Amino acid sequence: MQHPTSFSLPSTIITGAGASEKVGEQAKRLGATKALIITDPGIAKLGYAADIANNLKNSGIPSSTFSNVTPDPTLQNVTDGLQQYTDESCDIIVSIGGGSSIDCGKGIAMRLTNEGEFSDYMGVDRIPNPGVPHIAIPTTAGTGSEVTKVTVITDTERNVKMMLSSPCLLASVALVDPLLTLTTPLHLTAAVGVDALTHAIEAYISKQAQPLTDVLALKAIRLISGSLRQAWADGDNIPARTDMMLGATIAGMAFSNSSVALVHGMSRPIGAYFHIHHGLSNAVLLLDVMEFSVVGAPERFADIAQAMGEITDGLSFMQQADAAISAVERLINDIQMPRLGEIGIDEVKFEEVVNQMALDAIASGSPANNPRQASQEEIVSLYKKCFSTRSQ
């Protein structure tokens, strides 16, 4: 029997080439009089934030820009952005960038309407009040943060990634424009692309999966697996970039409502201890965690294989499930994704903190959604396996 489930999304989602040009129109509809644009130095340098400011200005809405968001945004980023919002008398947030900028925007929007410490709201459904109006504009096809009810903010003093999940974090509007991804470097295209695939896979195998998220997750897997190679090989391939952007957004819709699982639980400590980009840390874990998890839900992995275009006629569920793992391995190899031990992590420090990383992963709650449960010892073993080099 299907028990009641909830499904939350931003009230307005606009997709397609040129969607970002709707920002002024949407901000005006939301009653904005001055916007704080949240972005990172790279996006500011590309001129995207200035384009957004000009669009807002043409709609009669002045703006101020906070462009100091760091990869994997910090509590200090939120504090600084909050101060600028107040000092500039803003009444709407427009975040443009990857997941870091959008997550930072969510954190600022939430803090403006909820008192206390940021850490008070860690966990699921602990935020009482919706944030101020927020328009989210992604520039990478990866996190899906523009449509999720999740934000992850790093407390650098405690080396903890604080995960908050609540419908109160949803953006008011998501503007999903694939043209903004054309400048994404190929190595980042690969990392965020596998991150998006991870979102879709974990949404589908999660113990909290539901009929609505199943449909979205499988569609996202089809889009991403069918276009990531092309987008990586030719960054100007607009059809591939469009499918990747749509796939990442749909994957975000899915995992935001079914939760993620072991990969994400293990990736957050990597980011907290070694300051590795969230998308990359997910990407380097995916394959080995799939191999560990497959026995818990072979029929679900079989569906993933079919969604990735594998020929599964005449195969058992376990053979079909193994085909999903092989398909992911070929994709990862084709786009030259590195291993965990190849992304600049100091091995001595890794060995020192790996046991605590496993505890932190379990404490995040995400591994509890995995189809195969993992003990601390098994997670440590997985970390070490991921750190080794897989023969090509």
C-alpha positions in Angstrom: 0.0 0.0 0.0 1.3 3.5 -0.9 1.4 5.7 2.2 0.8 9.5 1.8 3.9 11.3 0.6 4.6 15.0 0.1 6.2 16.6 -2.9 7.5 20.2 -2.9 8.8 22.5 -5.7 9.3 26.2 -6.3 6.0 27.8 -7.3 7.5 29.0 -10.7 10.0 27.2 -12.9 11.0 28.6 -16.2 13.2 26.5 -18.5 14.8 26.9 -21.9 17.3 29.1 -23.8 17.0 32.7 -22.5 15.1 31.8 -19.3 17.5 34.0 -17.3 16.2 37.0 -19.1 12.9 36.7 -17.2 14.6 37.7 -14.0 13.4 41.3 -14.0 9.8 40.4 -14.9 9.7 37.8 -12.1 11.3 40.0 -9.5 8.7 42.7 -10.3 5.9 40.2 -10.0 7.2 39.3 -6.5 7.0 43.0 -5.5 10.8 43.6 -5.3 12.2 47.1 -4.9 15.9 46.3 -4.6 17.7 43.0 -5.1 20.8 41.4 -3.6 22.6 39.4 -6.3 24.5 36.4 -4.8 27.3 35.0 -6.8 30.9 33.9 -6.8 34.0 35.6 -8.2 34.1 33.4 -11.3 30.6 34.1 -12.4 31.0 37.8 -11.7 34.1 37.8 -13.9 32.2 36.2 -16.7 29.7 39.1 -16.6 26.7 37.0 -15.8 25.9 38.9 -12.6 26.2 42.2 -14.4 23.7 40.9 -17.1 21.3 40.1 -14.3 21.8 43.5 -12.7 21.1 45.2 -16.1 18.0 43.1 -16.6 16.7 44.0 -13.2 17.5 47.7 -13.8 15.5 47.6 -17.0 12.5 46.4 -15.0 13.0 49.3 -12.5 14.7 47.3 -9.8 18.1 48.4 -8.6 20.5 45.9 -7.1 23.7 45.3 -5.1 26.0 42.4 -5.7 27.7 40.1 -3.2 30.3 38.1 -5.1 32.4 36.5 -2.4 30.7 33.0 -2.3 33.3 30.3 -1.9 33.1 26.7 -3.3 31.0 24.8 -0.7 29.6 28.0 0.9 30.6 28.8 4.5 28.7 30.2 7.5 30.8 33.4 7.0 29.5 33.7 3.5 26.0 33.7 4.8 26.8 36.1 7.5 28.5 38.6 5.1 25.7 38.4 2.6 23.1 38.9 5.3 24.8 42.0 6.4 25.0 43.4 2.9 21.3 42.6 2.3 20.4 44.6 5.4 22.8 47.5 4.8 21.5 47.9 1.2 17.8 47.7 2.2 17.1 44.8 -0.2 13.9 42.9 -0.3 14.7 40.0 -2.7 17.6 37.7 -3.3 18.7 36.7 -6.8 21.3 33.9 -6.7 23.3 33.1 -9.9 26.0 30.4 -10.2 26.5 26.8 -9.2 25.1 25.1 -6.2 27.3 27.1 -3.9 25.8 30.5 -4.8 22.3 29.2 -4.7 22.8 27.4 -1.4 24.3 30.6 0.0 21.2 32.5 -1.2 18.9 30.0 0.4 20.8 30.3 3.7 20.6 34.1 3.7 16.9 34.1 2.7 16.2 31.7 5.6 18.2 33.6 8.2 16.3 36.8 7.4 13.0 35.4 8.7 14.2 32.9 11.4 16.0 33.9 14.6 18.7 32.1 16.5 21.8 30.3 15.3 22.1 28.8 11.9 23.0 25.5 13.4 19.6 25.5 15.2 18.0 24.6 11.9 20.2 21.6 10.9 18.3 18.5 9.9 14.9 18.0 8.4 11.9 20.2 8.7 13.2 22.4 11.6 12.7 25.8 9.9 9.5 27.5 11.0 9.3 30.4 8.6 9.7 30.7 4.8 12.6 32.9 3.7 12.4 36.2 1.8 11.7 36.0 -1.9 14.5 34.3 -3.8 15.1 33.8 -7.5 17.6 31.0 -8.3 19.5 30.9 -11.6 21.9 27.9 -12.1 25.0 28.2 -14.3 26.0 24.6 -14.1 24.1 21.4 -14.9 24.8 19.6 -11.6 23.3 20.3 -8.2 19.7 21.0 -9.0 19.8 23.4 -6.1 17.4 25.8 -7.9 14.5 23.4 -7.3 15.5 21.7 -4.0 14.5 22.3 -0.4 18.0 21.6 0.8 21.0 23.8 1.5 24.5 22.7 2.7 26.6 25.3 4.5 30.0 24.6 6.0 31.0 25.6 9.5 34.8 26.0 9.0 35.5 26.3 12.7 34.0 22.8 13.4 34.8 21.2 10.0 31.1 20.3 9.7 28.8 20.6 6.7 25.5 21.6 8.0 22.6 20.1 6.0 19.2 21.8 6.2 16.1 20.4 4.5 12.7 22.2 4.6 10.1 23.5 2.1 10.9 26.9 3.7 14.2 26.8 1.8 12.6 26.5 -1.7 13.3 29.4 -4.1 10.3 31.4 -5.2 11.4 31.1 -8.8 13.9 29.0 -10.7 15.2 30.2 -14.1 16.9 27.3 -15.8 18.8 28.6 -18.8 21.1 26.1 -20.6 22.9 29.0 -22.4 24.6 29.9 -19.1 26.3 26.5 -19.0 28.3 27.0 -22.3 31.2 28.5 -20.4 31.5 25.7 -17.9 35.0 24.2 -18.1 35.0 20.6 -19.3 36.5 19.2 -16.1 33.6 20.9 -14.1 31.1 19.7 -16.7 32.2 16.1 -15.9 32.1 16.5 -12.2 28.8 18.3 -11.9 27.3 16.0 -14.5 28.2 12.9 -12.5 26.9 14.7 -9.5 23.5 15.2 -11.2 23.6 11.5 -12.2 24.3 10.6 -8.6 21.2 12.7 -7.5 19.0 10.8 -9.9 20.4 7.3 -9.0 20.2 7.9 -5.3 16.7 9.4 -5.6 15.6 6.2 -7.3 17.2 3.7 -4.9 16.4 5.7 -1.8 14.2 4.0 0.8 12.1 7.2 0.7 11.5 7.0 -3.1 7.9 7.6 -4.2 6.0 7.3 -7.4 6.5 10.9 -8.4 10.2 10.9 -7.7 10.6 7.5 -9.5 9.3 9.0 -12.8 11.5 12.0 -12.5 14.6 10.1 -11.4 14.5 7.7 -14.4 13.9 10.6 -16.8 16.9 12.4 -15.4 19.0 9.3 -15.7 18.0 9.0 -19.4 18.8 12.6 -20.1 22.1 12.8 -18.3 23.5 9.4 -19.5 22.5 10.3 -23.0 24.1 13.7 -23.1 27.0 14.0 -20.6 29.6 12.6 -23.0 28.6 15.0 -25.7 28.5 18.0 -23.4 32.0 17.1 -22.1 33.5 16.5 -25.5 32.1 19.7 -27.0 31.1 22.4 -24.6 29.3 24.3 -27.4 27.0 21.5 -28.1 23.7 23.3 -27.2 21.4 20.3 -27.5 23.6 18.3 -25.1 23.9 21.2 -22.8 20.1 21.6 -22.8 19.5 18.0 -22.0 22.1 18.1 -19.2 20.6 21.2 -17.7 17.1 19.8 -17.8 18.3 16.4 -16.5 20.1 18.1 -13.6 17.0 20.1 -12.7 14.7 17.1 -12.9 17.2 15.1 -10.8 17.0 17.9 -8.2 13.2 17.7 -8.1 13.5 13.9 -7.5 16.1 13.8 -4.8 14.7 16.8 -3.0 11.5 14.8 -2.4 13.0 11.3 -1.9 16.3 12.2 -0.2 19.7 11.0 -1.1 21.6 8.0 0.3 25.1 6.7 1.1 27.1 8.6 -1.6 26.0 12.0 -0.3 26.5 10.9 3.3 30.1 10.0 2.5 30.8 13.0 0.3 30.0 15.7 2.9 32.9 14.8 5.2 35.3 14.9 2.2 34.2 18.4 1.5 34.4 19.4 5.2 37.9 18.0 5.9 39.6 18.5 2.5 37.6 21.3 0.9 36.8 19.3 -2.2 34.0 20.6 -4.5 30.7 18.8 -3.5 30.0 17.6 -7.1 33.5 16.1 -7.4 33.4 14.4 -4.1 30.1 12.7 -5.1 31.5 11.8 -8.5 34.5 10.0 -7.1 32.4 7.9 -4.7 29.5 6.9 -7.0 30.8 3.8 -8.6 32.2 2.0 -5.6 29.1 2.8 -3.5 26.9 1.5 -6.3 28.8 -1.8 -6.2 28.3 -2.0 -2.4 24.6 -1.1 -2.6 23.4 -3.2 -5.5 22.4 -6.3 -3.5 19.9 -4.2 -1.5 17.7 -3.3 -4.5 18.8 -5.3 -7.7 15.4 -4.6 -9.3 15.9 -0.8 -9.0 19.4 -1.1 -10.4 18.0 -3.1 -13.3 15.6 -0.2 -14.1 18.7 2.2 -14.0 20.4 0.0 -16.5 17.4 0.2 -18.9 17.2 3.9 -18.4 20.9 4.2 -19.4 20.2 2.3 -22.6 21.7 -1.1 -21.7 20.3 -4.2 -23.4 18.9 -6.3 -20.6 16.6 -8.8 -22.4 17.1 -12.3 -21.0 19.2 -11.2 -18.1 18.4 -11.9 -14.4 17.7 -9.0 -12.1 21.3 -9.3 -10.7 22.8 -9.4 -14.2 20.7 -6.3 -15.2 21.8 -4.6 -12.0 25.4 -5.3 -12.8 24.8 -3.8 -16.2 23.9 -0.5 -14.5 27.2 -0.5 -12.7 29.1 -1.3 -15.9 27.3 1.5 -17.7 28.2 4.0 -15.0 31.9 2.8 -15.1 32.1 3.3 -18.8 30.6 6.8 -18.6 33.0 7.8 -15.8 36.0 6.4 -17.7 34.9 8.1 -21.0 34.8 11.6 -19.3 38.1 10.9 -17.5 36.8 11.3 -13.9 39.6 10.9 -11.4 39.7 8.7 -8.3 39.4 9.9 -4.7 43.2 9.5 -4.3 43.8 11.6 -7.4 42.2 14.9 -6.4 44.8 16.3 -4.1 43.8 14.7 -0.8 46.8 14.2 1.5 47.0 10.4 2.3 48.4 10.9 5.8 45.6 13.2 6.8 43.1 11.0 5.1 44.2 8.0 7.3 44.0 10.2 10.4 40.4 11.3 9.9 38.8 8.5 7.9 37.2 6.9 11.0 35.7 10.3 12.0 34.6 10.8 8.4 32.6 7.6 8.6 31.0 8.6 11.8 30.1 12.0 10.3 28.7 10.3 7.3 26.4 8.2 9.4 25.4 11.2 11.6 24.2 13.1 8.4 21.3 10.7 8.2 21.6 10.1 4.4 23.1 6.6 4.6 20.0 5.4 6.4 18.1 5.8 3.1 20.5 3.4 1.3 19.1 0.1 0.2 22.0 -1.7 1.9 22.9 -0.4 5.3 26.6 0.4 6.0 28.3 0.1 9.3 31.1 2.5 10.3 33.7 -0.2 9.5 32.1 -0.7 6.0 32.1 3.0 5.3 35.8 3.2 6.3 36.5 0.3 3.9 34.6 2.1 1.1 36.5 5.3 1.6 39.8 3.4 1.4 38.6 1.5 -1.7 37.6 4.8 -3.4 41.0 6.2 -2.5 42.7 3.4 -4.5 43.2 3.5 -8.2 40.8 1.4 -10.3 42.4 -0.2 -13.3 41.1 1.2 -16.5 
